[in-house]
Amino acid sequence: MSSLFVDTSSLVKFYYPEPDSDRIETLLLGAEHIYITNLTIVEIASALARKVRTGNIKKSKRLSYGTPFSMTFRQAKSR
């Protein structure tokens, strides 16, 4: 098993379909440990807000992409 440091752009691809999302999913699901920076939470929110502003996702759908990340982060932090 491997450990990965994951940047925000890769996490966005995991939670929101983009080019290379399949590859990112394979890497993340195969990792034993995943590390992120403290800024990742803010950066994820910012990236999703940008997608709303640019019309890539509807405002009403924003939470459907951000909530799974928040839940995963809380579960991992509590371990």
Long-range contacts (C-beta under 8 A, 24 or more apart in sequence): 1-30, 1-31, 1-32, 1-33, 2-30, 2-31, 2-32, 2-33, 3-31, 3-32, 3-33, 3-34, 3-35, 4-28, 4-31, 4-33, 4-34, 4-35, 5-35, 5-36, 6-34, 6-35, 6-36, 7-40, 8-36, 8-39, 8-40, 8-43, 8-44, 8-47, 9-47, 11-36, 11-40, 11-44, 11-69, 12-44, 12-47, 12-48, 15-44, 15-65, 15-66, 15-68, 15-69, 16-48, 16-51, 16-57, 16-65, 34-76, 41-70, 41-73, 44-69
